[in-house]
Amino acid sequence: MKKIDIKTLVRENIKNLKPYRSARDDFDSGILLDANENSFGAPFADDLELNRYPMPYQDDLREKIAAFRGVNTENVFVGVGSDEAIDLLFRIFCTPGKDRVIINPPTYGMYKVSAAINDVAVDEVLLTENFQLQPEKILTAVRPETKMIFLCSPNNPTANSLNIDDIMQVMNNFSGIVVIDEAYIDFSSQASLTGNLTDYNNLVVLQTMSKSFGLAGIRLGVALADAEIISYMLKVKAPYNVNKLTAQKASQAFSSIDNVKKNIDAILEERERVLGKLVTFPQVKRVYPTDANFVMFRIENALEVYKNLADEGVIIRYRGNEPHCEDCLRLTVGTTVENDRFFEALKNIEH
Ligand SMILES: *Cc1c(COP(=O)(O)O)cnc(C)c1O
């Protein structure tokens, strides 16, 4: 049980912020002549009333996500991808030019970019060679200005899950915000940290519809946290951040959960086939364990292989510049046909 006084972590200007009051905050039915919308409608057939602004807080969608993830609606924020949630957390908790965050490379690049945009210093504590956390080192790196620690599990680009004991050690000994990025949690054999939200009010779990739900194109990211943190996120976000088209498709996905699960199962099955096949290539030196919908492997002359694959029309990701990732490539698990094209191209490079 950890009760942090969240207010003491929030920037002064955010605490005092009077949020923009949109027309839809006051009324959402009647003869709506309050928002300078176009009452004559969209220029094409439209059953979503696209001439009207969307609901500012997306209560229906948040309720569906809450039910699916086993939390309350007040614990759910929806934004334009997880990237919006990451940026909002910086803006709420980190004073530019003063506060700091800790990240654990090799990891998702957006934390660093978002920190740089917000002029927030980043302290890096590398993962081990097996891509696990170094909790003691992380806790030693904490300074008075350290407001957030970002953990990514399963981690991108390495694909493994972080040990839960290490995550808990960080959570139990840090009094700032702990952000756990669970973009790939639905592919993982490990449980989501959402079960810990009631015990840790400084925990923020990031999820997304971009990966397991197959909806990267609609840009719908989710943050799950204590109601107080969520209320700050709702206060700071742009009034109409999630648009009606996105909200409709996101909602539709929760009526098609069987298909979401079917696709996850198919990806996991295909992942095992890819792993089995990768290790048969003599130039592949190491295939790392994966708990996500992608695989990282080490291969001789990785950069050259990457370029040759691209010449063959198969695009994967070179990650050899990341710490502990020398000669590493990251491969997304595709359809059987796509994966076979990859293996065919890889075989051609061999000769
Ligand atoms: C893909 C990914 C995301 C998703 O970001 P969106 O903005 O929601 O598309 C978040 N975190 C990690 C680690 C990812 O790999």
Ligand as a Chemical Component Dictionary entry (heavy atoms), coordinates in Angstrom:
data_LIG
# 
_chem_comp.id                   LIG 
_chem_comp.type                 NON-POLYMER 
_chem_comp.pdbx_formal_charge   0 
_chem_comp.three_letter_code    LIG 
# 
loop_
_chem_comp_atom.comp_id 
_chem_comp_atom.atom_id 
_chem_comp_atom.alt_atom_id 
_chem_comp_atom.type_symbol 
_chem_comp_atom.charge 
_chem_comp_atom.model_Cartn_x 
_chem_comp_atom.model_Cartn_y 
_chem_comp_atom.model_Cartn_z 
_chem_comp_atom.pdbx_ordinal 
LIG C1 C1 C 0 4.051  1.071 -30.246 1  
LIG C2 C2 C 0 4.341  1.558 -28.869 2  
LIG C3 C3 C 0 3.494  2.458 -28.239 3  
LIG C4 C4 C 0 2.255  2.909 -28.918 4  
LIG O1 O1 O 0 2.183  4.233 -29.098 5  
LIG P1 P1 P 0 0.838  4.838 -29.711 6  
LIG O2 O2 O 0 1.134  6.288 -29.685 7  
LIG O3 O3 O 0 -0.271 4.438 -28.775 8  
LIG O4 O4 O 0 0.650  4.260 -31.070 9  
LIG C5 C5 C 0 3.778  2.862 -26.949 10 
LIG N1 N1 N 0 4.856  2.379 -26.299 11 
LIG C6 C6 C 0 5.676  1.490 -26.864 12 
LIG C7 C7 C 0 6.827  0.949 -26.103 13 
LIG C8 C8 C 0 5.461  1.072 -28.174 14 
LIG O5 O5 O 0 6.313  0.203 -28.747 15 
# 
loop_
_chem_comp_bond.comp_id 
_chem_comp_bond.atom_id_1 
_chem_comp_bond.atom_id_2 
_chem_comp_bond.value_order 
_chem_comp_bond.pdbx_ordinal 
LIG C1 C2 SING 1  
LIG C2 C3 SING 2  
LIG C2 C8 DOUB 3  
LIG C3 C4 SING 4  
LIG C3 C5 DOUB 5  
LIG C4 O1 SING 6  
LIG O1 P1 SING 7  
LIG P1 O2 DOUB 8  
LIG P1 O3 SING 9  
LIG P1 O4 SING 10 
LIG C5 N1 SING 11 
LIG N1 C6 DOUB 12 
LIG C6 C7 SING 13 
LIG C6 C8 SING 14 
LIG C8 O5 SING 15 
# 
